Amino acid sequence: MNGGDLRFWRRAVLALVGGMAAVSEVQAISTPYAGEIEHRQAVVRILERSDVIWDGVPAPTELQFEWVTASADGSRVFFNVRCPYCPGEAGYSNRPFIADSGGGGLEDVSDLFPADLVSAAWSWGNMRINDDGSWLFIETLNNSGYNHVYYRDNHSRQVAKACTDDFDPATFDWFGIDGTGAELYLGEYDAGWSEALQRNRRGLFYADVGGPAEWYFDIHGLPCTEGCDDLNMMSFMGNAAEADRSFFLWNSDEGGWHCTGDGCLHNALWYADLDGSAAKVTDEEHYWASGGDWRGISTADGERVLYLYTELPGEPMQANLVHIPTGAEPPVTWTSDLNGFDPLFVTPSGRKVFVRGTAGDHGYHYHTLFDTLDGSRRDTWSYYIPAAWHLSGMAEDRYYFATHADALYRVDTAPSASADYGAAPRVGPIAFDAPALWHGDGGLIGVSARVSDAQGAADIEWVRLVVLVDGMEAPPFYMARAPLAYPAGDWSSNPLYDDGTHGDDTAGDGLFTFDQVATRKGDYDGMNTWFNEFDLPHEVGVRIIAKDLAGNYGFADTTLTVLDEPCQTGTLSLSNQTISVKRTLCAEDSVELGPGLAAVAGADLYVTAPRIRLLPDSHLEFGAQARLRP
């Protein structure tokens, strides 16, 4: 495979002159062996069990954080806490809470529950918050045997029915809201017999908040060969926040649920607008189909929608982001695992797609963010952090919230240099003791990372190096061992030290170091497969994770170049020669190219050093490429 992913290379800027690229003298200078930080983030525990005020609870350890959602502007987070073994005097065993994005202003909002609530444990997950965090919504089952949707105005603390209708739980499932919270999308429902139509009113309903349910899409008009008008063939998937558009799955042939041949292609994702019009998202039907989840099946304008499908039995599950106006469906990710993704959603802007779950044939998405503009992907969680239970949607293409049994986390995936690191450790700068790592016997490199913490150096519990492959800890292909190795063991990560050992100069100064990083040798067709996937030289991702004693984490990512030949000491100069093949040029001081150096068609130069000088009279012809990494 070609290992030259040009997203990661700094390339020379060349002026084309008569079919030849003339290079004047330039210099690219960097701090010696500094690792450019490509991504930085903070994972902060904003609430603990002990922060939750709940009369009658025997001890905070009885509490569990559960479902979570957040306002699109990132200002408020709405979640529930369970006390499954609490005594009766503790009241509801499951309570909703709201808090500011940093955990302040925590408020028990159990006043959402009606007096005739059947069970506080019923229907969790079916809870919504509008874009500015001013209104909350929740679905309940009452003693009447019917479902109701209630809303709460957080300013006035007034609670009322969001829809005046009662809903039979046998046919009513999920609901959604628009961005303002002024409209409810009530999903597929059977509203009963219509004398005028001489059939039941089945399909999709919506309601203005405080008003009755209105029927806007009739299931009767959908194409079918069996199971016509059957709500079991339909599944409401969600709605757009700023457009009058909802999305649903439809099976056009009831046999599609139980047949196993290649001809069982009856499932498709559809959209419907409030004027009653509807169409398939694409022209195709599939063996199996689904969409993104309620956190964001589509962009706010409803023009791009996540579409999951399996084309034929036994084939992988593909996740595409379909552009409805053009029909274009660029792929996001795929998996051959039947468990798929949980969750999978697109942000309101469409800039990011968030995925947790299996990846490819062998990998895993650790809360992976896919950037739809530059095509990059990056894990925003880690194997080395306790697994999250439930996740919110994403605010401002940047923040999301995650629950674990004992805490609620806020994840900031793009903190700027001025971001508040009052809680999480801050990692960086990162540096290496050589320009690159040679994949050969004796090839070693040291890495160091500055870690600071507002509570002081003693607050750092550990610092760890983790390998990334194209932004992921567990890439889609089979890779049982990472390409970097450490004498201490056979793991895919390794501690960094600030105790005067392992290459660390001064104990306790906040500079964490490990000086024995090597490449993994042998077993290339077994566990060590990275070297079969990429041609050298190639870059491997290096993530430094720091954890403090309070359970907060700071991330910083950089890259390390793995070379097929060792770096030269001092300065490497090339002049008065023609290069037509692949060459790796690495020096610990500088590389000088020219004069009289010609890279002709077929040449592939990889150049890395603290200083790179392109001198006059050196040139590149068409068909040659030079990748410069200062």
Secondary structure, DSSP 4 states (H G I P E B T S, - for coil): -----GGG-EE---EEETTEEEE--EEEE-STTEEPP-EEEEEEEEEEGGG---TT-S-GGG-EEEEEEE-TTSSEEEEEEE-TT--GGG--SEEEEEEETTS-S-EE-GGGS-TTBS-TTTTTT-EEE-TTS-EEEEEEEBTTS-EEEEEEETTTTEEEESBS--B-TTT----EE-SSSSEEEEEEEEEEEETTTTEEEEEEEEEETTB--EEEEEGGGS--SSSTT-GGGEEEEEE-SSSSEEEEEEES-GGGGT--STT---EEEEEEETTS-EEESSS--BSEEEE--TT-SB-TTSSEEEEEEESSTTSPEEEEEEETTT----EEEEESSTT-EEEEEE-TTSSEEEEEEEEBTTEEEEEEEEETTT--EEESS-TTSPPPSEE---BTTTEEEEEETTEEEEEESS--TTS--SSS-EEEEEEESSSSEESSTT--EEEEEEEE-TT-GGGEEEEEEEEEBTTBSB-SS--SS-SEEBTTBS-SEEE-B-SS-TT-SSTTSSEEEEEEEEE--S-TTTT-THHHHSPSSEEEEEEEEEEETTS-EEEEEEEEEEESSPPBSSEEEE-SEEE-SEEEEEBSSEEEE-SSEEE-TT-EEEEE-SEEEE-TTEEEETT-EEEEE-
